[in-house]
């Protein structure tokens, strides 16, 4: 089967870029697949993936970075890329630039467990489900991202180290602070909370990514396992 000659809808489900992104995350997709999602459709002859591959092939010496220098007008010169698709690519590239160029001073800095708690409390305080979140930090403790690692029902939440550290590696994080909420409002750590923390610390040591703390959010209260001397 020649996948390049099929439209995205005709591709096997596990090969469709949008479906693959939802299941495996954007990091699992190739540059061509990511561009294909922006294009949405191809031409009568070529799938969106094939159109994207041809675009990258044309500028293969410069690599994916060439997109940052192409204007929408230049993109429309490519077969299968009209004005609407060109504008979509240009907008995505500009967003990427702005995120990349975000000054470190504009990013929150975590200097204490209180900083971590106050950063996450507005987000978690009124949640009715237990959310397990990672605060991913740079070498200077600037917040890189705060992805949700796991969602549980009330106090039941299962977290695997690979889900946490996949995110940490994707963002090139130097350290991680674990955060989750107790919908009951009582942030006292359970035995499971402590066991999970120790498991994550051990996994982080193997990967060279420090787990600095585990902060549990309750109703206007928080508990830091580091402050409590638990870890």
C-alpha positions in Angstrom: 0.0 0.0 0.0 1.4 3.4 -1.0 0.5 5.5 2.0 1.7 8.8 0.4 -1.0 8.5 -2.3 -3.9 8.2 0.1 -5.7 11.0 1.9 -5.5 11.2 5.7 -9.0 9.7 6.1 -8.0 6.8 3.9 -4.8 6.0 5.8 -4.9 3.1 8.3 -6.1 4.7 11.6 -2.8 4.2 13.4 -1.0 6.1 10.6 -3.2 9.2 10.5 -1.3 12.2 11.9 -4.1 13.6 13.9 -5.1 10.3 15.4 -1.5 9.5 16.1 -1.0 12.8 17.8 -4.0 12.2 20.1 -2.8 8.8 21.0 1.0 9.2 21.2 1.5 13.0 21.6 3.0 15.5 19.1 6.6 14.4 19.9 5.9 11.1 18.2 5.1 12.7 14.8 7.6 13.5 12.1 8.0 17.1 10.8 6.0 16.2 7.7 3.2 14.8 9.8 3.0 17.9 11.9 2.9 20.1 8.8 0.2 17.8 7.3 -2.0 18.4 10.3 -1.8 22.2 9.6 -2.5 21.6 5.9 -5.5 19.3 6.7 -5.9 18.2 3.0 -3.7 17.4 0.1 -4.3 17.5 -3.6 -5.9 15.0 -6.0 -2.5 13.4 -6.5 -0.9 13.7 -3.1 -1.9 13.4 0.5 -1.3 16.2 3.0 1.7 14.2 4.3 3.1 13.9 0.8 2.7 17.6 0.2 4.5 18.3 3.4 7.3 15.9 2.5 7.8 17.6 -0.8 8.0 20.9 0.9 10.7 19.7 3.3 12.5 17.9 0.5 12.8 21.1 -1.5 14.5 22.8 1.4 16.2 19.8 3.0 19.6 21.5 3.3 18.1 24.2 5.5 15.9 21.8 7.4 12.6 22.5 9.2 14.0 25.9 10.3 13.4 27.2 6.7 9.7 27.6 7.6 10.6 30.5 9.9 11.9 32.4 6.9 9.2 31.7 4.3 6.5 34.2 3.8 2.9 33.1 3.2 3.3 34.3 -0.4 6.3 32.1 -0.9 4.5 29.1 0.6 1.6 29.5 -1.8 4.1 28.8 -4.7 4.2 25.2 -3.5 1.8 22.7 -5.1 -1.0 21.9 -2.7 -0.5 25.0 -0.5 -3.0 27.8 -1.0 -3.4 31.1 0.9 -5.4 29.6 3.8 -2.9 26.8 4.3 0.1 29.2 4.0 -1.4 31.5 6.6 -2.0 28.6 9.0 1.6 27.5 8.7 2.9 31.1 9.2 0.7 31.5 12.3 2.0 28.2 13.8 5.6 29.2 13.1 5.1 32.6 14.7 3.5 31.1 17.8 6.6 28.8 18.1 8.9 31.8 17.8 7.1 33.7 20.5 7.1 30.7 22.9 10.8 30.1 22.2 11.7 33.7 22.6 9.7 34.2 25.8 12.1 35.9 28.2 13.2 33.9 31.2 12.2 36.8 33.3 8.6 36.4 32.2 8.5 32.8 33.4 7.6 32.0 37.0 10.6 31.0 39.2 10.1 28.4 41.9 12.3 29.2 44.9 10.3 27.4 47.6 7.5 24.9 48.2 5.2 27.9 48.8 6.0 29.3 45.3 5.0 25.9 43.8 1.8 25.8 45.9 0.7 29.3 45.1 1.4 28.7 41.4 -0.9 25.6 41.3 -3.5 26.4 43.9 -5.8 28.4 41.7 -5.7 25.6 39.2 -6.3 22.8 41.6 -8.2 24.1 44.6 -11.7 23.5 43.3 -11.1 20.4 41.2 -13.4 17.5 42.0 -11.0 15.0 40.5 -7.5 14.3 41.6 -5.0 15.7 39.1 -1.3 14.8 39.2 0.7 17.6 37.6 4.4 18.1 37.0 6.1 21.5 37.4 9.0 21.2 34.9 11.9 23.4 35.8 15.0 24.7 34.0 18.5 24.7 35.5 17.6 28.1 37.0 14.2 26.9 38.3 12.2 28.8 35.7 8.9 27.0 35.0 9.0 25.4 31.5 5.6 23.8 31.6 3.0 22.3 34.0 1.5 19.3 32.1 -1.1 17.0 33.6 0.4 13.6 34.0 -2.6 11.7 35.3 -6.3 12.3 36.1 -8.0 10.2 38.7 -11.5 10.1 40.2 -11.4 11.7 43.6 -8.6 10.0 45.5 -7.8 7.3 43.0 -5.0 8.2 40.6 -2.4 5.9 39.0 0.8 7.4 37.8 3.7 5.7 36.0 7.2 7.2 36.0 7.5 6.9 32.2 4.5 9.4 31.8 6.2 11.9 34.0 9.7 11.7 32.6 8.6 11.6 29.0 7.3 15.1 29.6 10.4 16.1 31.5 12.6 14.9 28.6 10.4 16.6 26.0 10.9 19.9 27.7 14.6 19.3 28.5 13.7 19.9 32.2 16.5 19.8 34.7 14.2 19.2 37.7 10.6 18.3 38.5 8.2 19.2 41.3 5.3 16.8 41.7 1.9 18.4 42.5 -1.5 16.9 43.1 -4.7 17.9 44.8 -6.8 16.2 47.4 -10.5 17.0 46.5 -11.4 16.4 50.2 -9.6 19.6 51.0 -7.2 17.9 53.4 -3.7 18.0 52.0 -2.2 15.4 54.4 -0.1 12.9 52.5 -1.3 9.3 52.3 1.0 6.3 52.3 0.4 6.0 48.6 1.4 9.6 48.1 4.7 8.9 49.9 5.4 5.6 48.1 4.7 7.2 44.7 7.1 10.1 45.5 9.9 7.8 46.4 9.3 5.8 43.2 9.5 9.0 41.2 12.7 10.1 43.0 14.4 6.8 42.3 13.4 6.9 38.6 14.6 10.5 38.3 18.0 9.6 39.7 18.4 7.0 36.9 17.6 9.7 34.3 19.5 12.5 35.9 16.4 14.6 36.5 15.9 15.7 40.1 12.5 15.3 41.8 12.7 18.3 44.2 9.5 18.0 46.1 5.9 16.7 46.1 3.3 19.4 47.0 -0.2 18.4 47.8 -2.9 21.0 47.4 -6.0 21.2 49.6 -8.6 23.9 50.3 -6.5 27.0 51.0 -3.8 24.7 52.4 -0.9 22.7 51.1 1.7 20.2 52.3 5.2 19.9 51.0 6.8 16.5 51.6 10.2 18.2 51.5 9.2 20.7 54.2 7.8 17.9 56.3 11.1 16.0 56.1 9.3 13.1 54.4 11.7 13.2 51.4 
